[in-house]
Amino acid sequence: MLRFDNEAGKGNHKHVGEREVPYPFTDVDSLQSDFWAEVKKRRRGK
C-alpha cells in the first residue's frame, strides 16, 4: 500500500506498506512528484 494523507490530528504523512511516516507537504506538484518516485521505488523492489 502507498498513500499520502493529511488526516485531522495527524497532519501530513504517508503510508508505505505497514509504516506511517511524516511527509513535509509543500505543494501539489511536489506531492505528485514524490508519489510517483515512491511508486517507481516500489516497482523496482526497493
Secondary structure, 3 states (H helix, E strand, C coil): CEEEEEECCCEEEEEECCEEEECCCCCHHHHHHHHHHHHHHHHHCC
